[in-house]
Amino acid sequence: MKKIFISIIFLIICRLFCLSLSQNFKLINIIGNDQSDSNFFYISDAIITPCRDIIILDAKENFVARFDWEGKLINRIGQKGQGPGDFYWPTSASILNDKLYFLDRFNNRFVESNLELKNLHYFKLQENRMPKYFHVISKNKFVIDNTSFVQPDGPRIFIIEKIGKANPKISKMFFKHTPIDINLENKDDRTLYKFGSLFKVIYGIDDTRKKMLISFCSPNNPIVFFLYNIKGEFIKKFSYQTDKKYNFPHYLYKRKKLSFSSLRGQNVLDLASIFYYDSHWYVFVNTSHYENRNFKNIREVKKYTEKKSFYLKFDENGKLVGKFIVDPFFICFHISKDGYVLGKHPDSEVERLVVYKILN
């Protein structure tokens, strides 16, 4: 009887704090509250260092903070600006050996520092690309995406390299898929902004940093994955057939006549992130239900009545191992080599980073 009572109390606490009750995840820690030393405004990414410090990026307040494994703040850098020590929307962290790298997105550059957040170096990106995602391959070679729809070819993957202390140059471009069925040349800037905000290419790198799995939000129902090597050579393709009731985000902007279906609202599916762990690919997916499908501006798209998450697990050959529900809505930032998951529940009243352990 005592065990049952404790279990019920635990479930209630998890629900109150908006924590995942997935049987595959075990809660380890929560970082973030309304105190001054761990008050977050918009966590954009987080990563675990080899010495088990946790580095958290806050894009809205433009700072990067380092915490120990217990959640105690060690140090913090950054404020909004364009100069040394300044950031403007830091996001997408990556670690290689004893170096931390992340995007200073709206300053159109990436930042290199040591794992103590010291000795910062800045490298300017070309042509104001402002990528959303970023991965380190080697000391002088990196992967970025281009989700800009100023170019009619749509999202692409770029390999960029830097020689010595020079700013990085594009050395390879591949994955020229265009997942939209509109003629971009006939669209105004406002329409391009809408589509550019909703369409994205997502990708993950394996442990050897030699292979990458790529996908994108597609108008078609199957979620299609493309496996490439780091040289940009195509290896194989596989897919996951989603529920036919889901559409991808750009359907929210398609004007349709009033119908019984439109009165019931719109179910939308959004690919969120891809990670590699324990010889498997983990793909996190979010689903939303909107009360209606006709939106006049980008802010209205955020008005949903229900949002849920799940992740797909594939082996290295593209075979689906399973679909696992994450309840409630969850954004995953990082999966470490030893199976720790960093993420957040955006619907929580306080912005918090949660640390889980993947159970075998």
C-alpha positions, -999 to 999 in steps of 0.1 A, spaced: 0 0 0 29 24 8 45 17 -26 12 25 -44 8 58 -24 44 68 -32 39 60 -69 7 82 -70 25 111 -54 54 108 -79 30 109 -108 12 140 -95 46 158 -90 57 149 -125 24 163 -140 27 195 -119 62 201 -133 52 191 -168 77 162 -169 78 133 -193 65 100 -181 79 80 -209 89 46 -197 121 49 -217 133 80 -198 143 84 -162 143 119 -147 178 128 -134 177 166 -127 160 199 -135 179 231 -140 160 264 -139 138 284 -116 129 320 -109 161 326 -89 186 350 -104 214 325 -109 194 301 -130 166 321 -146 161 313 -182 141 332 -208 144 310 -239 167 280 -238 178 274 -274 202 246 -269 222 226 -243 251 201 -243 271 180 -218 308 184 -218 332 154 -214 338 164 -177 299 164 -172 294 201 -170 261 212 -186 263 242 -210 230 260 -217 224 287 -243 197 313 -238 188 329 -271 164 356 -258 188 370 -232 219 363 -253 240 344 -227 258 311 -224 260 295 -189 279 266 -175 265 244 -147 279 214 -128 262 181 -129 242 189 -98 228 221 -115 249 247 -97 259 277 -118 297 278 -124 300 308 -148 281 327 -174 291 349 -204 274 372 -229 249 400 -235 232 413 -265 256 430 -290 280 426 -318 314 430 -301 337 407 -283 318 388 -256 285 398 -272 259 375 -288 227 379 -307 206 347 -305 232 321 -295 221 286 -305 232 251 -318 261 241 -296 286 214 -305 318 200 -288 350 186 -303 377 175 -279 383 205 -255 365 231 -276 329 244 -276 314 258 -307 280 275 -312 262 298 -336 259 335 -329 231 334 -353 219 369 -360 255 382 -359 260 357 -387 291 340 -371 301 311 -350 320 311 -318 348 289 -305 358 288 -269 373 264 -244 349 243 -222 353 269 -194 337 295 -217 369 314 -220 392 324 -249 365 333 -274 372 334 -311 347 345 -338 344 334 -374 322 352 -398 299 332 -421 293 341 -457 264 359 -473 242 363 -442 231 327 -442 221 326 -405 217 288 -403 196 272 -377 218 241 -371 255 235 -368 278 205 -363 315 202 -359 333 176 -381 369 184 -373 390 213 -361 386 232 -393 355 216 -409 319 222 -400 283 215 -413 256 241 -415 222 243 -432 206 270 -452 169 274 -447 167 307 -465 141 308 -492 156 338 -509 172 312 -531 147 292 -551 166 259 -546 153 256 -510 172 242 -480 207 228 -485 235 214 -465 270 230 -466 304 219 -455 325 249 -446 362 250 -439 386 275 -424 423 276 -431 443 288 -401 426 319 -385 407 328 -417 369 330 -418 353 297 -431 346 292 -468 321 268 -484 339 237 -497 309 215 -504 271 219 -510 246 190 -513 211 179 -505 194 203 -530 159 192 -522 130 217 -524 101 204 -503 75 229 -514 51 230 -542 50 267 -549 66 290 -574 89 312 -552 95 337 -579 59 349 -577 58 353 -539 63 385 -520 87 390 -490 60 383 -464 50 350 -480 87 340 -482 91 348 -445 61 326 -436 74 296 -456 110 302 -444 98 300 -408 79 268 -413 102 248 -436 135 235 -424 160 208 -430 171 188 -399 201 165 -396 222 145 -372 258 133 -372 270 99 -361 297 92 -334 324 88 -360 315 122 -376 315 104 -410 278 100 -417 248 122 -414 211 116 -416 190 143 -432 153 150 -435 129 179 -440 93 189 -436 76 176 -467 42 181 -482 40 143 -486 28 121 -457 59 99 -454 88 112 -434 118 106 -457 154 102 -445 185 105 -466 218 91 -453 250 107 -466 286 104 -458 304 136 -448 318 141 -483 283 147 -495 279 113 -512 245 97 -510 243 63 -493 207 53 -489 171 65 -484 143 52 -461 110 66 -448 84 64 -421 47 64 -430 29 89 -407 -8 89 -399 -28 103 -428 -45 128 -406 -14 149 -403 -2 176 -427 30 196 -426 31 232 -413 28 249 -447 -8 236 -450 -17 262 -424 -13 289 -450 -32 272 -478 -66 289 -482 -93 264 -485 -131 266 -487 -151 262 -455 -158 225 -449 -167 201 -421 -130 192 -420 -119 228 -416 -143 233 -387 -127 204 -368 -93 221 -371 -60 210 -386 -35 183 -374 1 193 -382 33 173 -379 68 190 -375 102 172 -376 122 186 -347 156 170 -344 178 139 -352 204 123 -329 227 93 -330 231 72 -299 241 35 -293 242 27 -330 207 40 -336 191 72 -350 166 90 -328 142 113 -346 120 136 -325 87 147 -340 61 171 -327 24 171 -335 -1 199 -331 -38 205 -334 -50 239 -345 -86 251 -341 -87 264 -377 -64 263 -407 -66 298 -421 -40 322 -406 -34 358 -414 0 362 -398 29 342 -384 19 348 -347 -14 330 -351 3 298 -361 15 295 -325 -21 293 -313 -27 256 -309 -51 236 -286 -30 205 -283 7 196 -288 24 163 -283 57 146 -291 71 112 -300 104 99 -312 113 73 -338 142 49 -333 159 35 -364 189 11 -366 218 20 -389 202 2 -418 171 24 -416 149 -3 -400 123 11 -376 128 -2 -341 99 16 -326 78 47 -320 79 60 -284 55 86 -270 69 115 -250 42 131 -229 38 160 -228 53 182 -256 91 179 -254 120 195 -273 152 175 -273 186 193 -274 212 167 -269 218 130 -263 252 122 -248 273 91 -256 264 76 -223 226 81 -228 218 113 -210 191 135 -227 189 172 -224 157 190 -233 128 211 -222 90 211 -219 81 245 -235 46 246 -220 60 246 -185 53 279 -166 90 283 -159 117 278 -186 137 248 -173 162 223 -187 154 187 -178 180 159 -177 169 124 -184 186 90 -188 177 66 -216 168 33 -200 179 1 -218 
